[in-house]
């Protein structure tokens, strides 16, 4: 099995546009999806991220910490999944029920395995 990071991205919070009943249904659907993947051994971890944060960069030997990128899109959570291939990771990600409830983007990246790290 290979490891993949799936970064959950959007602009703002599409769930906030839903009614309280729809929000509850959304949470239940996504929770069931995560539980199913965990029970099948495909999910290592999943967590939302807080909206506040900074980007740290270095230029000319000086560190700069500032707000997020200039884009409105931010990473709002992640899944750390296991799959046999990128194609399977895509299939797993496309089954995420959050796509039913607004405009979401998932970025799927293979985790590079480097000897001596972890």
C-alpha positions, 0 to 999 in steps of 0.5 A: 500500500502507498500513502497519499495526502488528500488536501481538502480545499475551498473558498470560504465554508460551503457548509455554512450556506446549508440549513442546520438540517443540511449541515447535520446531514453533511457531518453525518455523511462525511463522518460515515465516509471517514469511518468506512475508510478507517474500518477498511484500513484505507484511512490513517488520519483525517482532521479539519484545519482551523482557518487562521494560520500563516505562511513562512518563507525565507528570502535573502536570509530573512524569514517572512511570516505573513497571511495565507497565499493571495488566493481565496482558496485555502486548505481546510482539512486533510485525509491521510489515506492508503491506496494501491495506486494514484488511481485508487486514491482518486477513486477513494477521493471521488467518493467523498460525500462532501461533493454533494454539498457545495464546491470543494476541491481535493488535491491528492498527493503521493507521500514520498518514502525516504529512508531515514525519515520516520 
